[in-house]
């Protein structure tokens, strides 16, 4: 097990952020990493949905909040 896995990092999460589409709502069918930050802020205030989608949206919120979107760009090109 490498250091990232030992720290609880799941390398599948960033890949899912650039491939999975929003399943419902105003931004249905939009790739998660393309969701606008105000939408993620709204969800953060309202409460993220349960399960995998909520975990992904929460992770994306933190990425955008901290200006780390550039980390996802190389994954989009795969």
Phi, psi and omega per residue, in radians:
X1 nan 2.307 3.136
X2 -1.488 3.059 -3.077
X3 -1.065 -0.682 -3.127
X4 -1.174 -0.735 3.113
X5 -1.143 -0.680 3.122
X6 -1.120 -0.515 3.139
X7 -1.449 0.001 3.117
X8 1.582 0.225 3.134
X9 -1.428 2.240 3.092
X10 -1.844 1.911 -3.087
X11 -1.142 -0.220 3.118
X12 -1.291 -0.458 -3.083
X13 -1.059 -0.895 3.123
X14 -1.045 -0.647 3.122
X15 -1.119 -0.686 3.113
X16 -1.180 -0.565 3.121
X17 -1.128 -0.464 -3.121
X18 -1.760 -0.001 -3.136
X19 -2.173 -0.571 -3.081
X20 -1.314 2.506 3.137
X21 -1.842 2.594 3.089
X22 -1.105 2.182 -3.029
X23 -1.412 -0.191 -3.072
X24 -2.792 3.026 3.017
X25 1.492 -2.926 -3.082
X26 -0.986 -0.601 -3.084
X27 -1.888 0.513 3.129
X28 -0.927 2.388 3.107
X29 1.319 0.005 3.061
X30 -1.434 2.414 3.087
X31 -1.071 2.389 -3.018
X32 -0.917 -0.778 -3.089
X33 -1.157 -0.220 3.111
X34 -1.629 0.007 3.100
X35 -1.170 2.425 -3.128
X36 -1.227 2.555 -3.115
X37 -0.993 -0.722 3.125
X38 -1.023 -0.573 3.089
X39 -1.144 -0.724 3.116
X40 -1.195 -0.633 3.082
X41 -1.121 -0.729 3.098
X42 -1.029 -0.799 3.122
X43 -1.118 -0.674 3.141
X44 -1.081 -0.677 3.136
X45 -1.312 -0.650 -3.110
X46 -1.390 -0.575 -3.040
X47 1.994 2.195 3.129
X48 -1.215 2.628 3.121
X49 -1.118 2.766 3.140
X50 -1.240 2.833 3.022
X51 1.448 -2.782 -3.047
X52 -1.067 -0.762 -3.125
X53 -1.047 -0.785 3.128
X54 -1.074 -0.714 3.114
X55 -1.124 -0.714 3.120
X56 -1.161 -0.771 3.131
X57 -1.133 -0.660 3.090
X58 -1.125 -0.703 3.092
X59 -1.140 -0.774 3.125
X60 -1.101 -0.682 3.074
X61 -0.993 -0.836 -3.141
X62 -1.121 -0.691 3.119
X63 -1.074 -0.838 -3.111
X64 -1.233 -0.684 3.122
X65 -1.015 -0.625 -3.089
X66 -1.718 0.186 3.069
X67 1.158 0.607 -3.066
X68 -1.853 0.301 -3.122
X69 -0.984 -0.515 -3.118
X70 -1.031 -0.405 3.119
X71 -1.203 -0.402 -3.123
X72 -1.536 -0.366 -3.058
X73 -0.994 -0.796 3.138
X74 -1.089 -0.515 -3.128
X75 -1.252 -0.489 -3.139
X76 -1.180 -0.454 -3.070
X77 -1.419 -0.164 -3.119
X78 -1.334 nan nan
